[in-house]
Amino acid sequence: RMKITNNINLGNLKFGVPKKFEVEITNDSSNMLTVTKLQPSCSACTSARMKQSILSPGQVGIVELTFTPGSTGINKKQVVIHYTENGHSASGVIKFTAQVNG
C-alpha cells in the first residue's frame, strides 16, 4: 500500500508561471514497493519525477512536481502513481488545485 499526501491547494498562481512543489508518498506496507510510472493528467502543464523509485517498508519518497498553468480560473489536476508491490500492480493518485489569474 502507498500512503499519499493528497488534495493539495496551491493557492493563487499566475498564468504561465511554473510552480514547483513536492509531495510525500510512504510505503505503508511490509513489502518493497517500486514506482513504475508517474502519469500526469495534463502532460503539457504538469511534470513529475522521483529521485528514488524503490521504497522499503515504511520509507518515504518525494515526488517532485512542476505545474505551469495554461488556463485561468480553478485548475484541478492529478498525477497517477503506478507501482508494483509483491508482484502486484497498483496505483495511487496525487490531486491538486490552484486558482490561476491572468
Order of alpha helices (4+ residues) and beta strands (2+ residues): beta-beta-beta-beta-beta-beta-beta-beta-beta
